[in-house]
């Protein structure tokens, strides 16, 4: 279990750094003579056809609907493992992160709505500042090296996983298009087949992937966002039975998929969704309701929500602080929860899809401002309150010493 957590933290931290580079490259390309090539690449129409059945989408949507389904599949695997074997299986450890996550989702949404309640198109983005990017947050935390208590990392990781689960529920309930009943029936039939496979103890991957592919296609055509098929599939992957390697199918998949998602899918998603033109941007662009609501929702909303809800939970004796975490350290992590990025970008693509809102100037600008501010301020707070062990130099997060 400890080795699994360490590998998870290492991969997520490295992925956060790669996400930053991908976002910077996208902005540089968007504001260079290469802009037409960038736009043309993302608009390239990709068609998959079998007989009379056809899926035709721009490359950008294949990334957001297809590759991100793999990301959500991995998120689902992580959530299932944590629920049955990890931090989410221990009520004493999970209560505080759950309550903190509720605050981190609700208060940012309220701040955003306060700025945009009079605009029916803009108010659709209420959930954008409610998301926490676990890769970015852990990436910032990793910069502090071995000064960070393991319990603080686990608190952030658990809160972010719960936040991901909340985002999945929000997407399923609030960001769906016109519903196709026939497609939903097909998806439901796939769930029945997956249940049978799971109950019969099938531990071979191909049957799950075949049914999962049919379910993804059905969900894509149903009007419900296709990435949810990845989460649903993950919940049926066997966790109990062990293979010759000593790992269950779920654990093996999680281990194999993590590098692909961390080092390819998420950076590609960031590159495709963060190209912001800086031409004509001024203070009025930043202070308009949508970017201001998102930025303040991420930066202030998560601080107030996570910290406030956790403080109330402790005062009401619903939960207690871990022994090696004080309120200042918890506040630093609460600030880092304002790093939205991946999930915020994803929700914004759903919220403003087909609307008249200028996504590139409005939502992405707010996400970047709020996320960068949260990352810098959170790092400064934790760097100040986390002192290096006496007589021991702070070493890089991945460096190990011989024992």
Secondary structure as the mmCIF struct_conf table of DSSP 4:
data_model
#
loop_
_struct_conf.conf_type_id
_struct_conf.id
_struct_conf.beg_label_comp_id
_struct_conf.beg_label_asym_id
_struct_conf.beg_label_seq_id
_struct_conf.end_label_comp_id
_struct_conf.end_label_asym_id
_struct_conf.end_label_seq_id
HELX_RH_AL_P HELX_RH_AL_P1 UNK A 2 UNK A 30
TURN_TY1_P TURN_TY1_P1 UNK A 31 UNK A 31
BEND BEND1 UNK A 32 UNK A 32
TURN_TY1_P TURN_TY1_P2 UNK A 33 UNK A 34
HELX_RH_AL_P HELX_RH_AL_P2 UNK A 35 UNK A 43
STRN STRN1 UNK A 45 UNK A 50
TURN_TY1_P TURN_TY1_P3 UNK A 51 UNK A 52
STRN STRN2 UNK A 53 UNK A 58
HELX_RH_AL_P HELX_RH_AL_P3 UNK A 59 UNK A 61
HELX_RH_PI_P HELX_RH_PI_P1 UNK A 62 UNK A 67
HELX_RH_AL_P HELX_RH_AL_P4 UNK A 68 UNK A 84
TURN_TY1_P TURN_TY1_P4 UNK A 85 UNK A 85
BEND BEND2 UNK A 86 UNK A 86
HELX_RH_3T_P HELX_RH_3T_P1 UNK A 87 UNK A 89
HELX_RH_AL_P HELX_RH_AL_P5 UNK A 91 UNK A 116
TURN_TY1_P TURN_TY1_P5 UNK A 117 UNK A 118
TURN_TY1_P TURN_TY1_P6 UNK A 120 UNK A 121
HELX_RH_3T_P HELX_RH_3T_P2 UNK A 122 UNK A 125
TURN_TY1_P TURN_TY1_P7 UNK A 126 UNK A 127
HELX_RH_3T_P HELX_RH_3T_P3 UNK A 128 UNK A 130
HELX_RH_AL_P HELX_RH_AL_P6 UNK A 134 UNK A 142
TURN_TY1_P TURN_TY1_P8 UNK A 143 UNK A 144
HELX_RH_3T_P HELX_RH_3T_P4 UNK A 145 UNK A 147
BEND BEND3 UNK A 148 UNK A 148
HELX_RH_AL_P HELX_RH_AL_P7 UNK A 150 UNK A 174
BEND BEND4 UNK A 175 UNK A 175
BEND BEND5 UNK A 178 UNK A 178
HELX_RH_AL_P HELX_RH_AL_P8 UNK A 181 UNK A 199
TURN_TY1_P TURN_TY1_P9 UNK A 200 UNK A 201
HELX_RH_AL_P HELX_RH_AL_P9 UNK A 205 UNK A 222
BEND BEND6 UNK A 223 UNK A 224
TURN_TY1_P TURN_TY1_P10 UNK A 226 UNK A 226
HELX_RH_AL_P HELX_RH_AL_P10 UNK A 227 UNK A 234
TURN_TY1_P TURN_TY1_P11 UNK A 235 UNK A 236
BEND BEND7 UNK A 237 UNK A 237
BEND BEND8 UNK A 240 UNK A 241
STRN STRN3 UNK A 242 UNK A 242
TURN_TY1_P TURN_TY1_P12 UNK A 244 UNK A 245
BEND BEND9 UNK A 246 UNK A 247
STRN STRN4 UNK A 248 UNK A 248
HELX_RH_AL_P HELX_RH_AL_P11 UNK A 249 UNK A 260
HELX_RH_PI_P HELX_RH_PI_P2 UNK A 261 UNK A 265
HELX_RH_AL_P HELX_RH_AL_P12 UNK A 266 UNK A 273
TURN_TY1_P TURN_TY1_P13 UNK A 279 UNK A 280
HELX_RH_AL_P HELX_RH_AL_P13 UNK A 283 UNK A 286
TURN_TY1_P TURN_TY1_P14 UNK A 287 UNK A 287
BEND BEND10 UNK A 288 UNK A 288
HELX_RH_AL_P HELX_RH_AL_P14 UNK A 289 UNK A 296
HELX_RH_PI_P HELX_RH_PI_P3 UNK A 297 UNK A 301
HELX_RH_AL_P HELX_RH_AL_P15 UNK A 302 UNK A 315
TURN_TY1_P TURN_TY1_P15 UNK A 316 UNK A 317
BEND BEND11 UNK A 318 UNK A 318
TURN_TY1_P TURN_TY1_P16 UNK A 323 UNK A 324
HELX_RH_AL_P HELX_RH_AL_P16 UNK A 327 UNK A 336
TURN_TY1_P TURN_TY1_P17 UNK A 337 UNK A 338
TURN_TY1_P TURN_TY1_P18 UNK A 341 UNK A 341
HELX_RH_AL_P HELX_RH_AL_P17 UNK A 342 UNK A 351
TURN_TY1_P TURN_TY1_P19 UNK A 352 UNK A 354
BEND BEND12 UNK A 355 UNK A 357
TURN_TY1_P TURN_TY1_P20 UNK A 359 UNK A 362
HELX_RH_AL_P HELX_RH_AL_P18 UNK A 363 UNK A 385
BEND BEND13 UNK A 386 UNK A 386
HELX_LH_PP_P HELX_LH_PP_P1 UNK A 387 UNK A 389
TURN_TY1_P TURN_TY1_P21 UNK A 390 UNK A 391
TURN_TY1_P TURN_TY1_P22 UNK A 397 UNK A 398
#
